[in-house]
Each structure stands twice: as structure tokens, then as C-alpha cells.
Amino acid sequence: MASFDPAEFLAACSGRPGVYRMLDSDGKLLYVGKAKNLKKRLSSYFRQTGLLTKTRALVARIAQIETTITGNETEALLLEQSLIKQWRPPYNILLRDDKSYPYVHLSDGDFPRLSIHRGAKKAAGRYFGPYPSAGAIRESLALLQKAFQVRQCEDSYYRNRTRPCLQYQIKRCKAPCVQLVEPDEYAVDVRHSIMFLEGRSNALAEELSKAMEAAAAGLDFERAASIRDQIGIIRRVQDQQNIEGGSGDIDVVAAVASPGGACVHLVTVRGGRVLGSKNFFPQVAVEESAADVLLAFMEQYYLGSLERDFPTEIIVNATHEDIGVFVDAFAAVHRREIGIAHRVRGTRARWQQMALTNAEQAMAARLANRQHLSARYLALADALGLDEPPKRLECFDISHSSGEATVASCVVFGPEGPLKSDYRRFNIEGVTAGDDYAAMHQALTRRFRKASEEGSKLPDVLLVDGGKGQLNMAREVLQALNVPPFVLLGVAKGVTRKPGLETLYLNDAEHEFTLPGTSPALHLIQQIRDEAHRFAITGHRARRGKARRSSSLEDVPGVGPKRRRELLKHFGGLQELCRASLDEIAKAPGISKKLAESIYAALHSE
């Protein structure tokens, strides 16, 4: 096949809305995209500068581009999602969600049954949901069993009972199978269960409260106690679900993206009641933002199925410039409007924060997963040409504010993730303010001089956050200290300083290379470098804060806490005291001429 000529292709490309499909030399689909203007969008792939790592890798494999013109951008989005779902191209953000969502099914008959249901709704009765997971349904059914004792056994089991089962003995069922409950009483329990499943918990609690008062007034204290327990269960559920002030059918979607991947957390709220939540881990490249991931998730999740019980509003944690296209496409597919909210208050803000917190925790847990880490270590070994995965990685970083309170950090990673007990910080002293090379030189010298003298552990790979200069300086330190050789890896941020565009240097400045944005090895390098940066910043802020909180008066002999308070009170603060002359300080109550000289010298020592 002849090589792809982008100039020739773009010369004949339409400027109308549509979908484009990029294929490799074997005719395999690489990527599907949509565009308001096909020619303008496709031209952006072939510019000389500013391309992301993922985009450069994609362009290098293009052998053919096919386009389909559509009537508008909304139609393009719908076609794009249909093709992504059908072909699952490797360079698209992919949502791996092939399962049908579960419902609660309430069967017909005099003594209906509550159960979990998946698939087509062919059985007679009512369906409630969908729920984000079977676990969320089991939790709801367990609460209903405790509160209202509606049966949950299979019909075949129910029809063949001759005596009550264990569920009756532990007060989880009223044994309709052997006629131990009247149909009217059972119907009330079913009605209460329906109210609970519909999210009308407040109305249910009020109705039960009136029934409890009536039972107590009629001296039926056993029944009143039973209703009291039912109310208690419902109130506990309301407290756990932040129900106060909440209403409506809402999905709360929060996305986080990190060098190790991305996570989307979905919280399902129906009738103001949180039904449950679920994590999704779409396949993404390093440089994808949380907004990009969020939009891709919503397009596939809400436009890819017609069977879900969709909300009237979606609360998100990030906005995207193409969100309006998604809203139009949703209306076209489902023939109804949907609202998108980003800035919310009250209960809705708590739901939004809950979703974001869960997404962050799920992402952290995934990064810490041993199997996931093992694959990334293997990929790093392959990228660095090592015979086996490294067992100890160290990374150094420098943090300061215009040279103030400079701190160097050293973080350590092993096969099971961060080894926080081996983390170290170095307070840098005696170097020119803002000289990161000198600061790094001092930190590395202190770390590896101690290692050579005491025989402590050495890393298999040492990551230095910086380019050629930092790497060469690290080599000089290690050679001067006669440290046994190990792998040196310089990590330069690149011109744009964006994740995924790093330039790597292996052992020296001559061995320069890059890794694709989807590389697990690059994800690991990013994770370690970000952790070193976080640890350095935390130490720097603590040191800077301590310096700024401490008073120059603390080191002056004869000036204790009480006298410091009196001085600051007399002058109206430390700033005014610093401006005061020697004579003015000497006039302060309880301050002698000699003590005033000491105070003045301490305040103007720098």
C-alpha cells in the first residue's frame, strides 16, 4: 500500500460536520473521531508542533482515513459512539461496561416476591431501578426484609413449603407460604416496601409514626414497638444517604485522571435517595484530562444504551467545551431533555464531593494494586533494557519559593508500591537562592555519602527530576563518592511541561528517548515523580511556615513569652516593631537600653 499523503488527503477533505476513521496499513481501525469541521479537525493532526505523545503515535500508524459527512455535530456524535461501541478502537477512550444493570422486581399475586432481576423485563410485576450494582440491591433488600418481612424466596420453594422456614424464625418473613399472615396485612407491607423503593421515605416514616401512635393509644404495645423498629431502620437509611434536602432523579459523575490511569465514579440518586455507586476504569492515555474522560464516559454510557432508567439531571465535577453537543445528542436519542450541573450547593454538593472522593480513593487503590504495579515494573524493565524488574527505585525533587526554605525530597518505591518509611527530606543550606543544581548536588551528596559510609541500601534505578544538567551532576556526585553503579534516569518535562511529553535520559545525555502516552512504564515514572514532587512541596511548605511563624525575638536573651507579648502589644505587631528605631524600642515598658540594642540587632540581623 502506498504511504499516506496527508496534504493530498486534506486538499479533497470536506469542511462539513462528520465522523472520521483512521486505519493502519492492515486496514485495522485505530481511532474514530467526530468534528464540526472535518478538514479543520483533521488538519490539526498533521501540524509540525504541539502534538501530544498519544497523537504522534497515532499519526505515525495512519495509512488511510475514511470520513462520513453528517447533517450536524449531534449526528456525528451519535455515529461516533455507535462505531466506538462496535469496533472498540485502541486509541479511543474506552468504557468497559458490558453488563446489564440490575433491578428490583416485585412479582404479581396475593403474596408478591421481591428479587434481583437482570435482562429483559418479561415477568409480570413492577420493576424498580436500575441500581448501579447487585450489591446496592442486596443492601436494599436486606433492609426491606428487616423492616417489612416481604418474602424473597423462589416461587418453587414457596409453593412446596409445609412449615415455616428459618426466615420466619429470625423475623425476616411472615410465612405467607403456610398462611401465617393475612393477605390484607401482607398487602400493607408490600405497599410500604414500594414506597421505600420509590424513594418516598419521608412519607413512609410519617405514615408509620401515625400507625405507631394509634397502636400505642389502643394499648397494642407489641405492634407499636414493631413499627418503632421499622421507623428506626428507615431513619438510619436516610441519615446514611444524606437525604435531608435532597430530591429528584440525579446521576452524580466524577472523574479523576492521573499518570496511572483514570477512574469515573457514578452515584445513582432516585427520588432523592442514594441507591448506590459504581467505579469505572476507562482505558486512557497519560495526557487525558479529567474533563476529557468525563465527557467520553457520558457519551458512551448515556448514548450507548436505550434501556437504562436515565436521570433528569447529571451533576459533574468538571466541565468540557463540547458538553452542549452531548446534551443535544441525548435529546435526539431519548427524546427528552437532560440538565448538566457543575456548581451545586447543599445536599447536591455533598453528593458531588462524595463521588469525587470515591473516584480518588478507587484510583489510589488501583495504583496500589500489586498485580497492576507488577505489570508496570515489568514494562519499566523492558523500557530500560533491564534483565529483571527493579526492586528499589528512588526519585529526588527540589521545592522552594524564590529560593526560600529550599527542601529536597527522596521518595522510594518497591515492588509493592511506595516505601514511605524510607522517604527522606533534606533541608538545603548554604547554596545560592534558587540554584536547583546546587540544591540537588547537596541532597544527593548527603544521601549517598551516608550510603557509602554505612553500607545502606542502594537503588536499582535513580530518577532525577530534570534534564541533561541534573543527570550529569548526579553522575559526578556518584563518581566522586565511589558509589557502585546503578541505572540513572533523567526525567525532563519537555517544552510544554505537559504530562505524557517527557523526555527521558538513560545514564547519560546521549541516550535520549521517549515513551508512548499509554505506556505502563511512563505511568510508573509519572507516579514516582509526582510523589517526589508532592513530598518535596509538603516539606517546603512546613519549613516555610515554621520560619514565618517564628519570631526573631525568640532568640534574644532576656525576652521571654510575656515580654514578647508586651512588646508586640505596645507596637501593634511585629511589622511595626521592626520599623521602630533603637530609641523607640528603649522607651517601651520594661525594656532597658542594653536589651533594646539586643532586640534591634536581632530584628535587623539579615
Secondary structure, DSSP 8 states (H G I E B T S, - for coil): -----HHHHHHT---SSEEEEEE-TT--EEEEEEESSHHHHHHGGG-SS---HHHHHHHHH-SEEEEEE-SSHHHHHHHHHHHHHHH--TTS-B--------EEEE--SSS--EEEE-S---SSSEEE---S-HHHHHHHHHHHHHHH----S-HHHHHT-SS--HHHHTTS---GGGT-S-HHHHHHHHHHHHHHHTT-HHHHHHHHHHHHHHHHHTT-HHHHHHHHHHHHHHHHHHHHTT-TT--S-EEEEEEEEETTEEEEEEEEEETTEEEEEEEE--B--TT--HHHHHHHHHHHHHHS-SSS---SEEEESS--TTHHHHHHHHHHHHSS--EEESS--HHHHHHHHHHHHHHHHHHHHHHH-HHHHHHHHHHHHHHHT-SS--S-EEEEEEEEETTEEEEEEEEEEETTEE-GGG-EEEE--SS-TT-HHHHHHHHHHHHHHHHHHHT----SEEEEES-HHHHHHHHHHHHHTT----EEEEEE--SS--TT--EEEESSTT-EE---TT-HHHHHHHHHHHHHHHHHHHHHHHHHHHHHHS-GGGGSTT--HHHHHHHHHHHTSHHHHHHS-HHHHHTSTT--HHHHHHHHHHHT--
